[in-house]
Amino acid sequence: MKIDIIGSVASGKTTLANRISRKYGIPYYEKDNIVWKRTLNGDVKRNPEERDKYFYDIINENNWIVEGSPRKILKESFGCCDYIIVLDEYTIIRMIRVFKRWINQRSGRESYNSKPTWNFLWCNIKWVLEFNQMKRGLLQELSIFGEKVKIFKHSKEAYEFVMKNSPQ
């Protein structure tokens, strides 16, 4: 099974990928962690060669799930996956999740890759709104992949689709 999950910040991508991964024993990868090395001293951007090798090694495996916000890079998985799942959760739900996540991270109840500063909260709000602006172009770009593109409002619906259509 090869699945690429894309959507806005706080749309449920990581939760869905983790849930499918546990059910089928398939590794999942966050695209942010392909682009960035997480170190004790902070995030370090991988150089393009290292990033691309890491990504190609992943997508050349028999089973994988990759998830992340749409990027200009890391699109090679679209052509070789079984499904491209687009999570298009309502904007208000995504905004609420952004605030809840930020509060939970600041209070230590939730782990994080990027420090939950005020600036990072603002960036997440901005990314939610930017997704809304780029969505039409994204869906048009994905239209070349035909039936493998599946659009869901909620990650629960996407999970049910994968359970119903999984070859495993």
N, C-alpha and C positions, 0 to 999 in steps of 0.2 A: 504494500500500500504506500503510495506517494501522494502527499497532500500538501498544498501550499495554502495557508490561511492568511488572508489580508484584511485589513480594516483600519479604522481610526484608532487612535489612542483610546483605551478604556472600552473597546467594543466587545471584549471577551475572547480575544485571540489566544492568549497564553492559557487561560483557563480551559478553553476548548482543546487546544493542542495537548495539554497535560492530561486531560480526561481521556482522549483517544489513545494517547501514548500508554497510559496505565492499562487500559482495557485490552490492547493488542500487543503490548510489549515492544512497541516501536519507538525508537528515539525521536525526540523533537528538539528543534533548535530555534532559538530566537534570532531573527536577523540582526538585531542590535548587537548580539554577542558574536556574530560573524564579522561585523564591521569593527567592533571595539573589543580589545582585550581588557578584561576586568582585572585590575591589580590592586594590591593593598594601598598603593599610593595614588589611586585614581584610574580612570579610564585612559587607555592609550589606543589611538586609532591605528588599525592595521594598515600596512602599506597595501596598495592594490594587488600586488602579486600574491602576497600572503593571504589576503582576504579571498581572492578568487580561487586559489588552490584549496583553501579550507572549504569554500562553498562547493566547488566541483567534487571534492572528495565526498561530501555529504550527498549530493544529488546523484552520484554514481553508485550509491548503495542500493540494495533491493527494496528497502523500506525506510521511509523517513517522513517526518512532518516538519515543515519550516513555517514560521509565522512571523509576521511583522507588519508594520505600516508600509504602504506602498513606497518604493524607492526607485530612483532612476537606475540603480544598479541592482543586482541580485534578481534579475527577471528570468534567468535561464531555466529556473525550476518550472516556470509556467509550461514550457513545451514538453517536459518529460514527466509531469505529475499526472496522476489519475484524475484529480479534482483540484480546481482552484475555488476555494470557499471564500466568499466575500461576506464579511459580517458588517451589516449596515444598520446597526442599532440606532435607536432614536437619539437625537442630539441631547435632549434633556437627561436621558439615562446616562449617556457618556459623561456629561458634565458632573452629574451627581457622583459617579464612580471616581472621577478625577479628584474631586474634593475629599471623598471618603478615603481614597487611597493615600492622598497627601497627609491627611490628619492621622491615619493609622501609621504611616511611616514616620511622621514627626514624633509620635508618641511611643515609638518602638514596638508597636503591635504587628508591624508588617515589615519585612525586609525590603531593601531597595538596592538598585545598581547606581542610581544617581541621587545625590543628597537632596532631600526634600526641602529645598530653599523656597523662598517666595518667588524668586526668579524662575525656578523650575516649575512651580505651580502655574505661573503665567505662561510659560512655554507650552505646557500641556493643554491649557485652555486654547491657546493659539492653534495648536496642532489639531484639536478637535474641530475648530472652525475651518481650518485650511482643508481638512478632509472633505467637508461639505462642498467647498468650492471646486475641488479637483475631481469629485466623484464622477461627474458626467464624462469627463475625458478618460478617466480610468476605465469605466465600464465600456466605453467605445474602444479603447485599446485592447481590452480583454475579449471583445467580441470575436476576434479572429480564432479564439480557442473553442468556440461553439459550445457544445453540450457539456464540456468539462467544467465550465464556469457555473457555479451555484451561488445564488445570492440569498442570504437569510437575514431577517431582522434580529433574530435572537440566536445565541449560541446553542440553546437547547434544541432548536429546530435543526441546526446544522449537525449536532451530535446524533439526533435521531436519523437523519439522512445517512450519515456515515454508517451507523449500526445496520441500517436496512440494506445498504448497497456495498458493504464491505465484502471483498472476495475471501476474506479469512474467516 
